[in-house]
Amino acid sequence: MFLSPRNQKKHILECFHLSGTVTEPAIQSEPETVCNVAISFDRCKITSVTCSCGNKDIFYCAHVVALSLYRIRKPDQVKLHLPISETLFQMNRDQLQKFVQYLITVHHTEVLPTAQKLADEILSQNSEINQVHGAPDPTAGASIDDENCWHLDEEQVQEQVKLFLSQGGYHGSGKQLNLLFAKVREMLKMRDSNGARMLTLITEQFMADPRLSLWRQQGTAMTDKYRQLWDELGALWMCIVLNPHCKLEQKASWLKQLKKWNSVDVCPWEDGNHGSELPNLTNALPQGANANQDSSNRPHRTVFTRAIEACDLHWQDSHLQHIISSDLYTNYCYHDDTENSLFDSRGWPLWHEHVPTACARVDALRSHGYPREALRLAIAIVNTLRRQQQKQLEMFRTQKKELPHKSITSITNLEGWVGHPLDPVGTLFSSLMEACHTDDENFSGFSDFTENGHCKSLEYQHLPAHKFLEEGESYLTLAVEVALIGLGQQRIMPDGLYTQEKVCRNEEQLICKLQEIELDDTLVKIFRKQAVFLLEAGPYSGLGEIIHRESVPMHTFAKYLFTSLLPHDAELAYKIALRAMRLLVLESTAPTGDLTRPHHIASVVPNRYPRWFTLSHIESQQCELASTMLTAAKGDVRRLETVLESIQKNIHSSSHIFKLAQDAFKIATLMDSLPDITLLKVSLELGLQVMRMTLSTLNWRRREMVRWLVTCATEVGVYALDSIMQSWFTLFTPTEATSIVATTVMSNSTIVRLHLDCHQQEKLASSARTLALQCAMKDPQNCALSALTLCEKDHIAFETAYQIVLDAATTGMSYTQLFTIARYMEHRGYPMRAYKLATLAMTHLNLSYNQDTHPAINDVLWACALSHSLGKNELAAIIPLVVKSVKCATVLSDILRRCTLTTPGMVGLHGRRNSGKLMSLDKAPLRQLLDATIGAYINTTHSRLTHISPRHYSEFIEFLSKARETFLMAHDGHIQFTQFIDNLKQIYKGKKKLMMLVRERFG
């Protein structure tokens, strides 16, 4: 180890170089390794390291750490040496020559070329080496005036960041980058100048990420996690430039670099997708002549814009210095009670500044290792916010009294604090929460804050710091209160998907932190106080009586308030939750700028159609709030009615109302208790609303909704079932009403479930039959069969339903529907009615020659079989319809064959048997059918031969064989078939191979 006598005045010997070997023991798969380590020091900092292990990383390798710890723990075992130049100075010529020669001998392969080169240069009179007095000594350390900083391997920082970015968020790269950011914050807290250097290296790699250009060209947004990394990058630069001790030239250098990055085309915008439409809100820069320029011409705000603006902020304000430098800064004689007064009525200091900027100062103080000072400023900001809150409440109350006499122009917030890029509420909350469990010793002082090294003497009365809190308050209560103030702030929904998602995400994160705190009586008082303010503060509160149409909804926050307040003040809890249920952006009649209302925000926000990308999430949160209230209100009729009214008024999504209806049903019918009839009725009312909302719209869950409603109505009782059937036309389509509603109501399971007596059963049946007939009249195609089924047990109703079918058969019903109903009639024992419907169905049917697999073929065969069973007259009546409708030869031949096997009417109506004489093929009606079948075969043959291919030849020959069977059923069929084959040979003689096959089979 080398020592250097550099500071002669103090006679301090400073250690500046340490070298040694570190042995890493052998393990199963690796042998023992020995690493040579060298470490340079300068003023208590490690300024450079080398190690023969070759490991490349941002942080020191284990061997460097081991050697450093060995020196710290066992200083007596580390041999100290003077710098090598001092040792050489003490040697004579022979010793020097021996030293050099031994050095070259030990390391001849490594240093011999260098030694020879240096020797040549020294012996040359004109060499550059001889122009310099003396020689360098790497063991002598740096000059006292040289800058010194901790060792940072810049190349490795760049390589690591580049590697993590190239992995695109996979393999935990996002987590690794966040760890790097955390390392930067750790450096800042330790006041290590490498913090800014390291952040600069990280930022350069982020700016060089090729994906930025690709996303810009494609017009696609970066991923959410990657976007959050950029946010942290911007926030860290804000902390860096707000370092209270940075030199002006240092800040100027940072500003230059930030502006350079800011000017690059691919530099990400602050809101993720759009340039901000807001002016410079830090109040740090003077608002020049262009302050009110059109937002479309204003440059986009990037992730670096706020840091650039913050470069113009300073810490020289005497009031600010007093706030952060002393726990005893107060003024009881201060009576200026204006809006921007320096002290409140109690004499406690206030700090009026753009809130996010003021909180950025707090974050900067914390980040740079000044937690005590950060806490003092945080308390001043919170007291200022509380004072402003009280003033706003008083102002609004005054305005309400004067409302009939003049217009009101109260100001509200365009820039919300929750979801803000600088996270002001989160910063205040974290600072105060840290103070709840931190000992005083852990707060480093700020005695060196001012430029001259000490604070000016104060001309004010002094009180301990805890006096800046109300009696019974603590840092914890202050943290909770500022979180409630921020969450309850009325603010406009920002533009862009990312910023809107960030608002939701930050709100949920803050509430999650609040939920970790157990509420005691003191905190409940804070909740009550803030809840009352939120309800009464008008346009300053997101839960005020009047809010702007595009205000960020309060559903998530209100749910937290509701559950927190419910055990302590149910009335207040419900007031908060019910007020928060509104979602004005979906209201067509929402106020947009009426000056008779106490809000001015409408005149500031540009008119635009709201693009709420997070609307589905917001509606889900609204639904969750409503469900929470329904659960809590079980057993309370008045509250349930109020909640129901709120749901019906404010929720516009049928799927969410359906979910609430299901939730209410589950809560009302829990297994461990009797059903809550009031909650069941609420569930039914919501279900009915869903039915009305989705009646004329497409909804893939509609069938599920209808079935559920019937189940719910069943639980409510027989009167509910009767009611939904009486008013079916406002709730269901005719098909739903007959196939689901009435059918379910008339099922045995429903009758058993409700324990219905005969009178009640008949009443329900009568309503079901009335519904069925009404539906059949309105939509006979889809409801006729259900109507017939439902009316089976009532002769008059059944006849009416049948007549409806007959009336609709000629115009509005298809052959499929008519065949289905006809089969049902036959099954029910009405063969003549079935026959009538079958003949009507035949008039709508048309089967061409090539439709030999058509699904209606079975219906045609069934209709012919039915007619055949009824008798000759019925068969004679249907055959002309078949001949007219069916052109398919194979189907006609099948019908013909079946008609010749048995006598018509052999098993007729009422078991009547005919004489048993088969029908003649030479007489009507079978002669007509035979001729039609032969004609169909001839036409089909020509059609097939038009586009036949060789692979279908064998199939065609089989088809002709079946045709011959039909031809031969006629008395002159053999002659007809021979003539038919001869014609084919003549007409298609060009198809030689096919005609050869025809001759082989048929001659």
C-alpha positions, 0 to 999 in steps of 0.5 A: 500500500502506498502513502503520499505526503500531499497535504503538507500543512496538516501533515496527513499521509493519505492512502492512494493505492492498494494492491493484492491477490485474492484467492477464490477457493476451488469448488466442485466444477471449478479449480482454485483461482487467484486474482490480482487486484489493484485499487486507487483511492483519493480523499476517501473515495475509490477512484479506479479498480482493476482485477484480473478476473475479467468480470465486467459489471457496473459494480465492483467484482467480489475480489475488489470488495474482498480486498477493500474489506480486508484493508478495512478490517485488518489494517495492521496486516497491510504493508505500507509503502512510500510512493515508488518515486520516493523509493527510487530517489533513495537508491544509488546508481547500482541499486537503480540498475539492479532494480530495473534489470530484475524488474525486466527479468521477472516480467520480461515477456510483458515489459521488455518491448516497452523497456527497450522503447523507453531506453531508446527514447531516453538516450535520444536527445530530441525525444519527447520524453526528454522535453518533460522534467521528471517522470510520472508515478502511478503510486503517487496519487493525484494533485490536491486540486484535481477533481475526485469521484468514485470509480464508475465504469462508464463503458459497462454502464452503457453496455448493461443499459443497452443490453437491458433495452435490447431485451425489450422488457423480457428476462427481467430487464425492466426490473434490472433497469429499475434497479439501476434507477434505484442505484442512481437515487442511492448515489444522490442520497449519498451525495455521490457526484457519480449519480448524475454521471450514471444517469447521463449514461443511462439517458444516452442509451435510452435516447439511442434505443432504435425502437423509438424511431420504429415506433414513431414511424409506425405511429404505435405507442411504446409499451406501458412498462417501457413508458414508466421507465421514461417517467422515472428517467424524467423524474430523476433529472428533475431531482438532479437539477433541483439539487440545492447544492449544485454549482451554476456551471454544473446546472448549465451543463445539465441544461445544455444536455437536457435541451439537446435530448429534448430537441431530438425528434424521437424524444418521448412526449410527457403524456405518452401520445400527445403533446400537452395542451397546458402552458408552463405550469411550474410558475418558474418561468415568466409567462411571455407574450406567447403564453396564450398562444394556440395549443396546436402551435405550442411545442410538445412537452417531452419527458425532459421539459419539466427538468428543463423548466426546473433549471430556472428554479433556485433555493435562494428565497429567504422564506423557503430557506427558513422553512427548510432550515429550522424547526423553530420558524414561526411568526405570531405577529403576522396578520396578512391573511391574504391568499398568498400570505407567508404564514397562516393565522396561527403563525405557521409558515406556508409555502405557495408554489405550483403544487407539483413543483413544490413537491418536486423540491421535497423529492429533491431534498429527500433524494439528495440526503436531506430528509429533515429538510424535506419533511419541514417543507412537506409539512408547510405544503400540507398546511398550505393545502389545508388552508387553501381547502378551507378558504375554497370551502368558505368561498364556495359557501359565500358564492352559493348565497350570492348565486341568485344575484351574480354569475360564479367563476370559481377556479378548479384544476386543469392539472390533476395531482394524482397521475401527475408526472411528478407525483406530488401527492405520492411524494408528500405521502411518502415523506410523511410516512417515512417520518412516522418510523424514522429516528431523529438521528437518521435525519441529517442536518441542513446546517450547510444549506445556505451559501455562507455555510450557516443560516441567518438569525431569525427575528421570529418567535420559536416553537418546536417543530411538532407545534406545526401540527394540530393537537392530536395530529401526527405525521401519519394523520398528515400523510393520510389527510394529504392523500385524501385531499389529492384523491378528492381533487376535481381534475379534468381527465387528461388526453391520451391512453397512457396518461389516463391509465396512469391516473387510474394506476396511481389512484389505485396505488395510493389507495393500496398504501392507505389500506395498509394503515389501520384506522383509529379514532384520530384517523376516522376524524380525518376521514370525516373531516375530509368527507364533509369537505368533499361533499360541500366544496363545490367545484374544488372537489371531485365529489362536489355538488357540481362537477365538470362533465369530463372530471375524473370519476371518483368511484375507486376513491369513494369505494375506499371512503365508503368501506372506511367510514361505514362502521363509524358513520354510515350516513356519511359513507352512503352520501359519499358513495351515492354522490360518486356514482355519477358518470357525467361523460356518458350523460347527454344532458351533462352541464358543459359551461353554464355560468349559473353553476359554480364552476369555471372550468368549462370556459378553460377546457377546449371543446372536444369530443371526449376520448376516454380510453379507460372508460371500460375500466371506469365503468367497472369501478362504478359497478364495483362501488354499486355492488359494495353498497348493495352488499352493505345495504342488505336488510335496509329497505330504505338504503336499498331503494336509494342505491337502486335508484342511483344504479338505474340513473347512473350506470349505462352499461347493460353488462354491468347492470346485469352483474349487479343484478347477479350480485344482488341475487347472490347476496339475497340468497346466501345459503346460511340465511333466509332470502332477503326479499327486498334485495331480491326485488332489487335484483329483479328490478335491475334484471328488468332494466337489463332486458329493456336495455338489450331488447333491441340491441345485439348482445351475445349474453342475451339468452343467459340474461333471459334465463337468469331473469326467469330464475330471479323472478321465480325466487321472488314469487308467482306474482313476479312470473305472472308480471313478466309474462303480462308485460313480455313485449317490453322485455323479450322478443317473441322467440324468447318469450315463448321458447324460454320464458313461458316454457320455463314457467310452465315446467314441472320444476317451477311448479314444484319450486313455488309449491303452486296450488291448482288455481295458481297453476291455472292462472300462470298457464292462462298467462302463458297461453295468452303470451304464446298466442300473442307471440305467434301472431307477431312472429309465427315463423319462430313462435308457432310451434312453441305456441302450439305446445304451450296451448295443448291442454286448452282446446280453444287456445290450441285451435287458435294457434293452429289457425295462426299457423295456417294464416301465416303458411301462405306468406310468412313461413318457410317449408322447414318451419311448416314441415316441423310443425306438421311432424309435431301435429302428426306426433300429437295425433292430428294426421289430417292437420299434419297433411294439410301443413305438409301440402302447404310446405310443399308449395314453398319447396324447390329441389333441383336435379343435383340436390340429392343430399338436401336436408328437406328430402327426408321431409318430402319422403315423410310427407309422401308416406303420410299421404300414402297412409291416409289414402289414395285421394291424399296421395293423388293430391300431393303427387302433383305438388311433389312433381312440381317441387322436386326435380331430383331423379333419385328422390322421385324414384325413391318416392315412386318405389315406396308408393308401389310397395303397399296399398294407399290407406292400408294403415289409415285414419282410425285404423281403417283398412282399404281393399289392398289393391296396389295402385297402377303405374299406368294410371293417375297419380302414379303415371304422372310421377313415373313420367316425371321421374323418367324425365328427371333422369333424362335431364340429369343425365344431360346435365352431368355429361356437360361437365363430366370428368373421367374420374366420375365415369364409373359413378355415371354408369351406376347412375344409368343403371338406376335410371334403367330400373325406373324406365323398366317400370313403364310398360314400354320402358325397355324401348324408351331406355334403348332409344335414350342410350342410342341418343347418348351414343350419338350426341356424346360420341366424342367422349369415346371412352365413356361411350365404350363403357356405356356400350359394355354395360347397356349394349 
